[in-house]
Structure formats: C-alpha cells, structure tokens
Amino acid sequence: MSVVDLVRAATVLPDAWSSRPLGKVGTACVKVLRMDALPVEEETHGTAEVLLVLDGRLELTVKGVEVSVGPGEMYLVEAGARHAVRPGGHGTLVIVEVPEG
C-alpha cells in the first residue's frame, strides 16, 4: 500500500460523516471521514472503537458525559458505550474499529 494523505482522503468524500475504509490491520478496519458542525445521533457498538482527531475538534457525549477531543488526540469508546456527536465538531477524523459479527 502507498502513502495515504488522510486529510485529502477525507476532503474528497461526497458527504460529511460518511467514512471511507482505508485498510485493515488484522480484523480492525481503519477509516477516515470529514466532520461538519452537525450532530450525529446516539449509537452503540458491540466492539470498542478508537476515534483519532487529525485536525479540528470532535464534540462527543459518552454515557451522558460531554467529551471534547482536539487535534492529535484520540478517544477510546468502550464496547457498549452509548455515544453521540454534539454540534460543533469539524475537521478530519480517523476511526479504527473491529466490525461486529
């Protein structure tokens, strides 16, 4: 695989919050997406996921607690944790997750 410009890969996506798989490490999938200021409804997953902010800011509510993740920071969402994106997030996000099932 060649070098991937993550910010560019997110910029060319047709819609914000639509992710693009970049590759796999074992069973984990590495995806990139472009965030916008709109919220995303609450969700849960059967497996943990890593959220890594490359630039901008990710505003989350995790198990009822507000969390702000800035550039160069990551947040580990535990399996089964209810989480939602609050308004105001923007920038480039990398997600590492193991698909359920």
N, C-alpha and C positions, 0 to 999 in steps of 0.2 A: 504494500500500500504506500502511496506517496504522501507527502506532507499535506495537511488539510488546514486551510485558513478558516478557523471556526467562525469568526465574525462575518466573513464574506459568505460562508455557507448559510448562516442564519439570515443575512440580509437578502439573499435571493429567494428565500422561501415565499410562497404566494400569500400566506396569511400569518399573522402573529399567532402564537400559541399552537401552531402546527409544527410538530417536530419532524426532523429528518434523521433517520438512522445513519450513523457514520461507520460503524463497525461493531464487532463483538470481541469480548475478552472472556474466554470460557463461555458460560451461558449468559453473561451480562451484556446488555446492549448499551452502546454509547450513542446518545442522540444530542442534537443541537436544536435550539429554537430561538426565535426572536420574541421578546416580551413587549407588550404595549401597556398602556396605563389602565386597561380594563381588567376587572376582576375575573377570576375563574372559580366556578362552583366547587364546593367542598367534595372531596373524594377520599377513598381509602384504597389501599393495595394490600394484597396478601404477602408481599415481599417488601423489604426496605428499598429506598431509592436515595441516591446522592444527587443533590442539587448544587451545582457549581456555577457561581456568577462570574462571568468573564469581565463584563462591563455593565454599568448601570446599577440597578438595585431590584431585589426581589422582596416583595412585601407579602408575608405569609401569616396565616393564623393556623397554629398547630395545636390540636387538643384544647382549643379555646384561648391559647396564649399567642399574642402578637410577636412575630419574629421579623427582623429586618436583616437581609443578607446583602452585603456590599461586594464591590469588585475584589476578586481574588479570594473570596470567602466561599465556604461550602456549608451546606446543612444536610444532615442525615435524617431523613424522615423514616422513623421506625415502621416496621410492618404493622398494619392495622391502625396506624395513627390517622385520625380524621384531620385533613388539612385542606386549606383553600388559599387562593391568591387574592390578596386585598388590592383595591385600586391603587394605582401609582407606580407599580412596577414597570421597569423599562430596561432595555439592553439585551445582552446575549446570555443565554443560559445553556449549560451542558447538563444533561441528565444521564446518570448511569443507573440502570435497573435490570433486574432479572425478571424476564417475563413470567407471569403467573401461569400455572398449569404446566 
